[in-house]
């Protein structure tokens, strides 16, 4: 509304033709605004189990002026789509209903205990990809509320090119996930399946109670694409990796978050890494390698019946406790002779807890740098060959959990 219009409206005599024209201009502007506002319609899912996303009858909604819309016959990129308090199985097929294999929405929300599964299927030697493009404003384009869940199930078929993938793509908006998200890939002799939530850096936020699980024998790739720091796991959130690739880099982990490794590709570090809580819940053995530092801000836990070997040629720092479960072991085995310390640098009392075993090779150094009165306490036996560095704090042992050193072991 420009200054000329304001001048005409407020200064013209109420009976003049100029005033009447100004009133008509105002009414036109109001009608234009209303039409624009009505374009952002809100739809709730009402489809039967297995109903198709693209079927108009799967949705029922209202305009912003509370006018009933009996079906989503004319989808727009500004529509607000809601799964509210129900269990739903959604067929993401119907290729004939797609434009470039994509669906568009302004916002997508899972609220009030909704438990929803998106099913993507394919046929032999066919690559099927479904994209949900979300771009409806600066925040909360995708919401999975506390107590709600979204599962994406890709079921492959036979053939090397068989895939059944789903991508949720954020543009100019963000995701807030306080509920559970699960990505699954199964089926097919040679199928490869990838599901992703993608967006610019800082756009995907897993908050307290939020989680992502990657699982299924056919799931590959990372869940966030390749952009650095796309996703952030905040305090109280969890990533559980049972399949696919380690997402570190595109994902960042804040103090109080948990990264739980069960299976999949993990362990070759090309750049320094920082985790909140790091939990190895896998079976079998796993080696962590690289020439970079590993920082665990909270607890490092070996909870599976597994043997973990760290050959990192750099420092490993733990801010909380180190816990090693029954039938599990941790071998701290740097291959170099520089930057080879296992550092305990917490500001609260720290403990090395068994009953599993902790082993140091001939290059490894234990460093105590604890800022509390109580320091670091051994609750497992520990033998040190190379050196112990006391930077700050106490190291507490008992006759049941002794610290063994050689005559040649250095105190530095």
Secondary structure, DSSP 8 states (H G I E B T S, - for coil): --HHHHHHHHHS-TTSHHHHHHHHHHHHHHHHHHHHHHTS-EEEE---TTEETT-GGGEEEE-TT--EESS-SS--TT-EEEEESSEEEEE---GGG-BTTEEEESEEEEETT-EEEEEEE--TT-EEEEEEEE-SSSS-SEEE-TT-EEEEEEE--SSTT-EEEEEEEESS--EEE-SEEEEEEE-SSS--B-EEEE-STT-EEE-TT-EEEEE-TTB-S-TT-SSTT-EEE-TT-EEEESSSB--BTTEEE-TT-EEEE-SSB--B-SS-EEESEEEE--SEEEEEB-SS-EEESS-EEE-SSEEEEE--SS-EEESS-EEE-TT-EEEE--SSSSS-EEEE--SS-EEEE-SSEEEE-TT-EEEEE--SSS-EEEES-EEESSEEEEEES-EE--SSS-EEE-TT-EE-
